[in-house]
Amino acid sequence: MDLFDRTKAHVLALFRIVVGLLFASHGAATLFNVLGGPKGGKVPDLAAWPSWWAAVIQLVGGTLVLLGLGTRVAALICSGSMAYAYFISHQPKELWPLQNGGEPAALFCWAFLLIAFFGPGKWALDRMVARSLSESSYAT
């Protein structure tokens, strides 16, 4: 168990980085028609509800989580957006995610909630900014 305890923060950081990258990729695909393009087939119009806003949350929130910058708040917003997507777009079709195509939304929702509560782990810009601020306060 010692190995698991010693590497927990590193594994959490890798989890955060991968989840953030995958989420940001969805946003980039939807907004910029890259990486296979948007799932709906066309790029949403500027400020169109909810598709354009969801894609912006995916791109910006995913990037912040990936970098570990404002991680907990960004992850909470990302989690909420996926809960909204699940209950508005998927759950009305069928009860179970396997039946309604909502597995990605459900998984992202719970993954981001986990990150929001456990924090960014190692290798987060939040940690570097906090360290830099504390060092500069000691210097003055």
C-alpha positions in Angstrom: 0.0 0.0 0.0 2.9 2.3 0.5 3.4 2.6 -3.3 -0.2 3.7 -3.7 0.0 6.2 -1.0 3.3 7.7 -2.3 2.0 8.0 -5.9 -1.6 9.1 -5.1 -0.9 12.8 -5.9 0.9 12.0 -9.2 -1.9 9.6 -10.4 -4.5 12.2 -9.5 -2.5 14.8 -11.6 -2.4 12.4 -14.5 -6.1 11.8 -14.2 -6.8 15.5 -14.1 -4.5 16.1 -17.2 -6.1 13.4 -19.3 -9.7 14.3 -18.3 -9.0 18.0 -19.0 -7.4 17.2 -22.4 -10.3 15.0 -23.5 -12.9 17.6 -22.4 -11.0 20.5 -24.1 -10.8 18.4 -27.3 -14.6 18.1 -27.4 -14.9 21.9 -27.1 -12.3 22.5 -29.8 -13.9 20.0 -32.1 -17.3 21.7 -31.7 -16.2 25.3 -32.0 -13.5 24.9 -34.7 -14.6 21.9 -36.7 -11.3 20.0 -35.9 -10.5 16.6 -34.6 -13.5 15.0 -36.4 -15.7 18.0 -36.0 -18.8 18.5 -33.8 -21.0 15.5 -33.0 -24.1 17.3 -34.3 -22.5 17.8 -37.7 -22.2 21.6 -37.8 -20.4 24.2 -35.8 -23.0 26.0 -33.6 -23.7 29.7 -34.3 -22.0 32.2 -32.0 -23.7 32.2 -28.5 -26.3 29.6 -29.6 -27.9 28.0 -26.5 -26.8 25.5 -25.3 -24.4 24.0 -27.8 -22.0 27.0 -28.3 -21.9 27.7 -24.5 -21.3 24.0 -23.7 -18.4 23.9 -26.2 -16.9 27.1 -24.6 -17.2 25.5 -21.2 -15.6 22.3 -22.5 -12.7 24.2 -24.2 -12.0 26.7 -21.5 -12.8 24.6 -18.5 -11.0 21.6 -19.9 -7.9 23.7 -20.6 -8.0 25.1 -17.0 -8.3 21.7 -15.5 -5.6 20.3 -17.8 -3.2 23.1 -16.7 -4.3 22.9 -13.1 -5.3 26.6 -13.0 -8.4 27.4 -10.9 -8.9 23.7 -10.9 -11.5 23.2 -8.3 -13.8 25.9 -9.6 -13.3 25.0 -13.3 -13.9 21.3 -12.5 -17.1 22.1 -10.6 -18.4 24.2 -13.5 -17.5 21.4 -16.0 -19.2 18.8 -13.8 -22.3 20.9 -13.6 -22.4 21.4 -17.3 -22.2 17.7 -17.9 -25.0 17.0 -15.3 -27.1 19.5 -17.2 -26.3 17.9 -20.5 -27.2 14.5 -19.1 -30.5 15.4 -17.6 -31.6 17.7 -20.4 -30.4 15.8 -23.5 -29.9 12.2 -22.5 -32.1 11.1 -19.5 -35.4 12.1 -21.1 -34.8 9.5 -23.8 -34.2 6.5 -21.5 -33.3 5.9 -17.9 -29.9 4.3 -18.2 -26.8 6.0 -19.7 -26.2 2.9 -21.8 -29.6 3.2 -23.4 -29.7 7.0 -23.9 -26.1 7.6 -25.1 -25.2 9.6 -22.0 -22.2 7.6 -20.8 -19.7 10.3 -21.7 -21.7 13.1 -20.0 -22.2 10.9 -16.9 -18.5 9.9 -16.7 -17.3 13.5 -17.3 -19.7 14.8 -14.7 -18.4 12.4 -12.0 -14.8 12.7 -13.1 -14.9 16.5 -12.7 -16.7 16.2 -9.4 -13.9 14.0 -8.2 -11.3 16.5 -9.3 -13.2 19.4 -7.7 -13.3 17.6 -4.3 -9.8 16.0 -4.3 -8.0 18.9 -6.0 -5.5 19.0 -8.8 -2.7 16.7 -7.5 0.9 17.4 -8.4 2.0 19.4 -11.5 -0.7 22.1 -11.2 -0.2 25.7 -12.1 -2.2 26.5 -9.0 0.6 25.2 -6.8 3.3 27.1 -8.7 1.3 30.4 -8.4 0.7 29.8 -4.7 4.4 29.0 -4.1 5.4 32.1 -6.1 3.1 34.3 -4.1 4.3 33.0 -0.8 7.9 33.4 -1.8 7.3 37.0 -3.0 5.5 37.8 0.3 8.6 36.6 2.2 10.8 38.7 0.1 9.0 41.9 1.0 
